[in-house]
Each structure stands twice: as C-alpha cells, then as structure tokens.
Amino acid sequence: MTGAAGPEGRSPRRRRRLIRVAVIGLAALLLASLPWLWTTVAARGHLHDEADAPAADVVIVLGTAVAADRSQPGDRLTGRLETAAELVHSGRARVVLVSGDGGGTSGDEPTVMTAYLTERLGVDPRRVVADPYGLDTYDSCARARDVYGVERALVVTQSYHLSRAVTLCRHLGVDAEGVTARCTGCGPVLLVGKAARDYFASGKAAWDAVRRRPPAVSSPADPAVREALKG
C-alpha cells in the first residue's frame, strides 16, 4: 500500500494553489481597475490647480450635497463655487454653468449654487446659467455639450472626482480642462472615503461611455450660455 502523502508532499501542492489563487486575485483586481485607470490616464495633462488654470469662456461647476438647512451649499460645494467665482473674477472664465440635481435629496443644488455665486461671491447674475438636470457627472457633461452648446470649458470639482469628470466631458465632446476645487473642512477621512467611492464609480462611468448612454432627462437646445457670453 502507498501511504498518505506526508507534509513534504502536501506543501508543493498548497503552494501551487496559493499561487493560483494569488494570480487569479491579481488578474481580477487589474480587470476591476481598468475603468479607474482609463479615467486617470485620459485626464493626465488636463488637471490644474486654481492658480495655474487656463482660460475658457465657460466654467462648469458640478453639483453635490447642499447643507442641512437646504439653502446653503455644503463644504465641498462651497469650495467648488469659491473656485469658480475666483476664475471669473480673475478673467479666466466668463460664464458659470452650475449643473446639478434640481430635485436632489439634500435640496435644489443649482438654485443654491446660483444664489451663493451671485449673493455671496459677487458673480454677475447674468453670467450664471443653471442646469437642474445634471443628475450625475455623465449627464452634466452630456447636457453641457448637447443642450447648452458648450464646446470648451473648465470643470471644477474636488481632486478625488476631477479625473473622472474631465475624462467623461472630453469623451462626450467637451474640450475640458479640470480645476481642483477648494475643500475647506474636508478632512483626510472624508477625502479617502470619497476617493474610494470614486474608484468604484469609474466602472459606471466607463460603462456609460461605452454604450453612449443618453442623459436621464432630454431637453431641447438652450441658448442661455450663448446669450450670457454676449453680455
């Protein structure tokens, strides 16, 4: 009779199994990371600090949660609006397109954004256009191009979101340059959590881009941005 394999016989088999599991796990991780790599690589060379931002007629501010009182922007949204206002005041942008969810769970993002820009940050109301159907980043970019006729723009959002936003806008036909928004009150725990969330959101972004998903809300062409640029 042949005796049971001893520890020496089992050890090579166990190592082979572990190597096989490790290789499969690494392959799965690389596959899952492809959308994130796409957004990161495609945005390279198009991301700027506020001080180094190029000029463009339009700056797009992407919406996010408003404060608990539903009348003021939250910390992250405040940073985005402050950055956009500085771009206008410094002459690097002429019109602000605020794009967000007009029926968001935290409140009417574009209305709050418009009020804060014009009442608190001194931006001429004639220079602000609101899109209440920018329900996500993809929709904001698609509608900027298809509804408002924006061909070139600065896109303002926080660093963890910027590569995905710029990549989507460029994929959808907007010659976009990203500007990192201020983020007063954004601690390291929040930033790490948001970066992790954006890593997973890149999968949806890639899928939307591949199938060229239409925006959730379709609208006829709106000349508001063009009219604001004439002012």
URPE-V847016 format. One line per field, one symbol per residue. burial: 1 if it has 16 or more other C-alpha atoms within 10 Angstrom, else 0. A space follows every 50 residues. Layout:
burial = ???
This chain:
burial = 00000000000000000000000000000000001111110110011101 00111111111111111000111111111111111111000111111111 11010111111111111100001000111111111111111111111111 11111111111111111111111111111111100000000000100110 0110110110000010000000011001000
